[in-house]
Amino acid sequence: MSRCKGSTMSSAMKYLSKSINTSILVSLKNGSMIRGILKSYDNHLNLILDNAEEIVTTPDGPTSSKIGKRVLIRGDNVIAISTSKIEEEDEV
């Protein structure tokens, strides 16, 4: 069972490594959505984002507000990460 978990984490890390220096959208446990340029990450999904902004959905549509030039998001707050550029892995 742990073998499967390791292979899943490996796939997740490959996905993140392909997303360095690209825009990502991070969904947090508190319901916030943060968008920014992924600069770095670690095995705990701690993320460093440049030009981070919070995306808030209102009845008038989504709005964004700048958070900071560089921010650290703790991995234990992350629910999901998405990128605009999704690449399928080559099948073996």
C-alpha angles and dihedrals in degrees: 000000000000088000090063091047091053092051091049091051090048090055091048092051091049089051092051094045089057088052097057111128092013131105116268134182117221123198113207132204092248090060096258123137117211124192124193148122111288108233102164145350140179139209091277091057091248101160132202112205129185122213091011121189133179116235114214123186114216131173086263092055136270120327130184134212126194114249101180149311092260126010137177118221114197112233095228088066095054120103100167142357124203134180133198089232112061116179123192116229117242112259115240 
